[in-house]
Amino acid sequence: QVQLVQSGTEVKKPGASVKVSCKASGYTFTSYGVSWVRQAPGQGLEWMGWISAYNGFTNSAQNFQDRVTMTTDTSTSTAYMELRSLRSDDTAVYYCARGEQYATSARGKFDYWGQGTLVTVSS
Amino acid sequence: QSVLTQPPSASGTPGQRVTISCSGSSSNIESNYVYWYQQIPGTAPKLLIYRHNQRPSGVPDRFSGSKSGTSASLAISGLRSEDEADYYCAAWDDSLSGWVFGGGTKLTVL
């Protein structure tokens, strides 16, 4: 069965960076992309960006273009999202989600989601 | 402020039919597919409807989606207590070149 398992809770200070991992199993990793979506406490969903696990092509949301880096390691079927220059309003649960099969862009349904990683930014 | 507009709350009694609206614009809902996600508090979102009105396998046919112009709707018929959750609409936005979500609608089953 398809599973996305994310890394554990992180606590960071303002100005630091965080790197969240998302290990995929149960499907051919390189046939799909991975999007990252975050949810601040009590708030809605916010899309951060997408990476193709096939060729590494990325598409970041305008709000995060300068601060986010998404990568994949096809040898371990793992996607990573690094967010830099953390601020208190980056405190959120970060989710990875599988994108559309064979997609060449970020468009398409998010059909499986990771369990979420809580990142707390506090001095 | 979310790009897509949803009512913050909705409610119904068991067995009733409830609809949740999602309002957007020409750059998102009017020109791209609409998706709906269900999120039970404390858990990850789950895909409920894709491409306006398609259900993934395992999603009951009590859930249906529709789109007209710059708006979309999610309908839930035969309401059940386990439908109590937050519901989010989403669409690709051509102007932003990214995904946009509604602010979410909290559905309460009375």
Chai-1 contact restraints between the chains, C-beta under 6 A:
chainA,res_idxA,chainB,res_idxB,connection_type,confidence,min_distance_angstrom,max_distance_angstrom,comment,restraint_id
A,G44,B,F101,contact,1.0,0.0,6.0,A-B,restraint_1
A,G44,B,G103,contact,1.0,0.0,6.0,A-B,restraint_2
A,G44,B,G104,contact,1.0,0.0,6.0,A-B,restraint_3
A,L45,B,Y88,contact,1.0,0.0,6.0,A-B,restraint_4
A,L45,B,F101,contact,1.0,0.0,6.0,A-B,restraint_5
A,W47,B,G98,contact,1.0,0.0,6.0,A-B,restraint_6
A,W47,B,W99,contact,1.0,0.0,6.0,A-B,restraint_7
A,A61,B,G98,contact,1.0,0.0,6.0,A-B,restraint_8
A,Y95,B,A44,contact,1.0,0.0,6.0,A-B,restraint_9
A,R107,B,W92,contact,1.0,0.0,6.0,A-B,restraint_10
A,K109,B,Y35,contact,1.0,0.0,6.0,A-B,restraint_11
A,K109,B,L47,contact,1.0,0.0,6.0,A-B,restraint_12
A,K109,B,Y50,contact,1.0,0.0,6.0,A-B,restraint_13
A,D111,B,L47,contact,1.0,0.0,6.0,A-B,restraint_14
A,W113,B,A44,contact,1.0,0.0,6.0,A-B,restraint_15
A,W113,B,P45,contact,1.0,0.0,6.0,A-B,restraint_16
A,Q115,B,A44,contact,1.0,0.0,6.0,A-B,restraint_17
A,G116,B,A44,contact,1.0,0.0,6.0,A-B,restraint_18
